[in-house]
Amino acid sequence: MVTLATSRSQANAVPQSTVAALEPSPVLSVENLEVTYYTDLGRARALDQVSFTLRAGQKLGMVGESGSGKSTLALAMMRMIKPPGRIEGGRVVIGGTDLIGLDEQGMRHARLNKIAYIPQGAMNSLNPVMRIGSQMVDAVKAHLPDEPRSAVQERCYHALRSVDLDPGVFRMYAHELSGGMKQRVCIAIGILLRPSVIIADEPTSALDVVTQRQVMETIDRVQDEINAAVILIGHDMGLMAQFVDAVAVMYAGRLVEISSVREMFTDPKHPYAQALISSLPNLDNKGVFKGIPGLAPSLLRLPSGCAFHPRCPNAMETCTAVSPDLLTLANNRRVACHLYDAETVS
Ligand SMILES: Nc1ncnc2c1ncn2[C@@H]1O[C@H](COP(=O)(O)OP(=O)(O)OP(=O)(O)O)[C@@H](O)[C@H]1O
């Protein structure tokens, strides 16, 4: 199992061989995770053999077109996939514990404790008729029923301060807060028990650009404070570029590339990642929008071989027949594309 490239500053300073020797073991290891939705129209394999690792303090951006499986990955890691979906196999190991193997009670304990999930639109799901404080206290009490009231309250105040909110927010209702403040409350709830892994699904959608930046900076700061590994799911590649260490690209339920943020933006390897990057607007291509030809395939009728081959400008005969494995290239980059079969380093 390959660990992602180190954080931006480390990666530039130390030779790769030394980094590999010094690297601590990953805090999160996702291994061959598979999810299928059993619909009336057939089986949709929404996650297909997804594997990656993250170390404490790393931040991974997860990108891909709508329907590529990003939220399914988050829900599977939380064991929150609902019928008609089913986790078919794989492991999600955090600090030595495989979450997929836990019983329901063990998993309830692991949520918020080991892994926290801030879902899409979380700020709109705060209870409008409960004070923010009561919602925070309930979350703590569900996991630490014996913690004294004063300690629970202090824990909540600390979490609010960590996300730059006044502890007075404890007594407020959601309707009294701005969108950015509500999103920060959701982050505060996510870090109440100082989990090792935080997944934030589109944490900045529906916020203005200034508030988006503040929310991302808040995530950065709380990550530093509790040294968590963070997975940021989103579509905004520009925002990702500024805040994550590495980027993972999903296509039709598979991870097709994982690279450091610098490599992804300057030299993407997978033809789909190349198309994603070149479709980003910049000052040189002002007014010229370069989209990705064709449509993302239905998971019910995936093309044979590599699912991207009908849209790929580099497709070869083998791509129509054989699904490429996620191979490891130099610099711990991982790419699932036959173009690189000969470059594998391990
Ligand atoms: N409840 C469901 N029933 C059937 N199929 C589903 C269900 N939820 C998801 N899927 C399938 O799983 C695929 C992945 O969905 P998912 O929500 O994980 O994508 P996503 O990449 O997070 O999309 P978005 O960026 O729009 O949030 C979808 O294309 C759909 O085919």
The ligand as an ORCA input file, in Angstrom:
! r2SCAN-3c Opt
* xyz 0 1
  N     -29.752      5.857     -3.225
  C     -29.239      5.485     -4.399
  N     -29.859      4.576     -5.182
  C     -29.322      4.189     -6.354
  N     -28.156      4.614     -6.844
  C     -27.495      5.526     -6.125
  C     -27.979      6.016     -4.867
  N     -27.100      6.920     -4.387
  C     -26.117      6.974     -5.298
  N     -26.329      6.149     -6.333
  C     -25.445      5.900     -7.489
  O     -24.113      6.088     -7.070
  C     -23.455      7.000     -7.931
  C     -22.508      7.858     -7.122
  O     -23.268      8.801     -6.363
  P     -22.554      9.824     -5.385
  O     -23.639     10.601     -4.717
  O     -21.608      9.083     -4.529
  O     -21.757     10.742     -6.424
  P     -20.959     12.094     -6.167
  O     -19.681     11.957     -6.916
  O     -20.870     12.368     -4.713
  O     -21.892     13.155     -6.892
  P     -22.130     14.718     -6.505
  O     -20.872     15.427     -6.860
  O     -23.277     15.093     -7.400
  O     -22.483     14.777     -5.056
  C     -24.535      7.765     -8.661
  O     -24.168      7.985     -9.993
  C     -25.724      6.827     -8.650
  O     -25.703      6.034     -9.818
*
